[in-house]
Structure formats: structure tokens, C-alpha cells
Amino acid sequence: MPTGQDLDCALSEVEAATGGYVRYYGINCAHPEHIGEQLPSRWLNRIGVVRPNASRRSHAELDEATELDDGDPQEFGALYAEMAEKLPRLRVVGGCCGSDMRHIKALIAAGV
């Protein structure tokens, strides 16, 4: 998270501020591996959107980059599929920075 807090704390904060009103949460703008490492088990049923970056680079590295890093589409799809297996209410899939149709096709090939 840009604030430095972990995903569990961020979701808890939103949940408290809205009185549990949010139907499902979305996560974006981090590599699938980075998201998968941060998934808090108590929120798995409430995450409905995941749109990860194609690049493994940190946000600081991406901010300084002069070219968009498209990562490895096959790895992206495989890691996304692993992550998706943990999210029973996942409704919206896609990609964020650096992703394109190759990444979406890799998601489909991986069974997402």
C-alpha cells in the first residue's frame, strides 16, 4: 500500500468507515506475486476484483523507468491463476500497468 500499511489493515479501515457496506473489494497495481503474498485470509471472500501489474518491479522502480515493463505474460497468467484459486468470489479479472492482450490470453490459458 502507498501508505505503508498492509492490506489487512487497509481493508479493515474501509470496512470500519463504511459499516461493512462494501460488497467486494478490488486490488490493483501490484504484481500477482506481490498481491498473493499479501492476501489476508479473513478477506478472501470479500475480494472480487484483481488487476495486477505485469512488472515485478517496485513502484519506485516503475516511477523511474523510461519504458513500460511488460514482464512475462506466461508467468503473469500462472501466478494469477494461483492467486485466483484463493479468491472464491473473484468477479472481475484483468491487468494494470504493463499488461496487454498477451497477459489476458495467459490468464485464460491458465484457467482464470
QUIZIJO-V241897 format. One record per residue. D_LAST is the distance of its C-alpha to the last C-alpha in Angstrom with 1 decimal. Layout:
d_last = <D_LAST/D_LAST>
This chain:
d_last = <24.8/27.5/29.9/29.5/28.5/25.5/22.5/24.0/27.3/25.9/24.0/27.1/29.3/27.4/27.4/31.1/31.9/30.3/31.3/27.8/27.4/23.9/21.4/18.4/18.1/16.2/16.0/16.3/18.3/17.7/15.9/12.8/15.3/17.8/15.8/14.6/18.3/19.4/17.4/20.3/19.9/21.8/19.5/16.1/16.6/17.6/14.9/13.1/12.4/11.3/12.5/13.4/16.1/15.7/19.0/19.9/23.3/24.7/25.5/29.1/28.4/26.3/29.1/31.6/29.7/31.3/28.2/24.5/22.6/19.4/18.5/16.7/13.6/12.6/13.2/11.3/8.0/9.1/10.3/7.5/5.5/9.0/9.5/6.8/8.5/11.6/10.9/11.6/12.4/9.7/10.5/10.3/8.1/10.0/12.4/16.0/19.0/18.8/15.5/15.7/14.3/13.9/11.5/9.4/9.8/8.8/5.3/5.5/7.6/5.8/3.8/0.0>
